[in-house]
Amino acid sequence: MKKTMSRSIISLILAVAFLLGLGFLCVKYIFDADLWAAQSYNPYMVSGQGLANAGDILDRNGVVLATSIDGERLYHESESTRKAMLHTVGDGSYNIATAVETAYRDKISGHSKIFGYGLPQSLKGKNNLTVTLDSDVCTEVYEAFEGRKGACFVYNYKTGEVLCMVSAPTYDPMNIPENPEDGSYLNNCISSTYTPGSIFKIITAGAGFEHIEGYEDKIFTCESKKEIGNFEVTCLETHGDLDLKNAFAYSCNIAFGDSALLAGRENMQKTADKMGINKSFRIGEVYTAQGHFDVRKADDISLAWSGIGQYTDTVNPAQMAILCGAIAQGGETRLPHYVKGENSGKSGRLMSEDIANSLNSLMRYTISDYYGDSMFEGLTVCAKTGTAEVGDGKLPNGWMIGYSLDEDAPLAFAVVVEEGDYGFYSAGPIARIAMLESAKSLKGE
């Protein structure tokens, strides 16, 4: 009798476990069927059938960027546009993680939760997707790179819509090379990290405002170099005595090496963490690469160089555009997305409103009183340039990041040019084109 009772209890437990497992599987299927079907190990997708009759991909103005005709996947008629939009649209190979044809392939390929991919083509809905980007803007920006590698990312920090996302190196999806250039599959805007150089002085200044008493009124002295222990921090010029605004505008290394030391390791780490440098941000169905900042075991000279954006610092371009959007919005911003109708949510608070306002003042002064508003004629821009040493005998990477304050053009941007040398001369002209053309697109001009 006892054995019968024990077996009954065990059978009941197994039956309940089976039913719970079946229920869990059904729930997972309801929510994740599209995701499972879209995986690269699905032979249907790997064979290319998933895109042979896929829906169209259009830009924000209705321009067709990709379409399927008679079982063949075709792309925009302009080679420059195809190359500019490669990392947004794709090439049918699923090698580009951020491409709509990869990240959203379940949606454009007509997957059904009930019939899978088994519906006849005649019964499948037209699964078109519209991206938020302007392909004309992206083409102009791509051509402005003039064959150089790098990234340009521009988004509306109030709505989250990405208007420009260009990554180089790239290639023509209608004429895929047998051996694409190294890095061609990688969307540098979202998936790459770079040494930041002087654009990191935004984070250092943020730490200063929060943790150094009287920081906004501090006077720095620059004699082009400063000894710290047995080593030196060097600056490109002898600036003499500088207030904070001019130290930021002139991008004085001595001033921001001092700032990092005055703030201290713990506070520099706290600020970098809070501002999202060591974080990955959601952009639609994908996530940005994480930057890197870790000075917990750094000596004084390393801490000083970290505040200048060197040492082991790295950042992601989209991540820096998001940070700029947060400054423009008082410390928190909407996260970007590049497929129409999506919502990536918000960044969370990256800084206090007071710190955002103080950084805004520094970045606005850099354009209005140092570079001049004519650089972005018609826009009220706040920005910071950077020149990041990368070693190995290479020229520095050139950076420019920032945002506009205009109500009808609330745009945040980040541009990096690999081996571009000075940021103002390499990234600056690309940022100008990207911002002016994105603003026109936003205004419908």
Secondary structure, DSSP 8 states (H G I E B T S, - for coil): -HHHHHHHHHHHHHHHHHHHHHHHHHHHHHHHHHHHHTSTT-HHHHTTHHHHT---EE-TT--EEEEEETTEEEE-S-HHHHHHHHHHH--SSS--TTSHHHHTHHHHTT-BTTTBT-S-GGGS----EEBS--HHHHHHHHHHTTT--EEEEEEETTT-BEEEEEEES---TTS--SS--TTTTS-HHHH--B--GGGGHHHHHHHHHHHSTTGGG-EEEE-SEEEETTEEEE-SS--EEEEHHHHHHTT-HHHHHHHHHHH-HHHHHHHHHHTTTT---EETTEE----B---TT--HHHHHHHTTT-TT-BB-HHHHHHHHHHHHTTS--B--B-BTT----B----S-HHHHHHHHHHHHHIIIIII-GGGGTTS-EEEEEEEE---TT---EEEEEEEE--TT--EEEEEEETT--SHHHHHHHHHHHHHHHHHHHHHT-
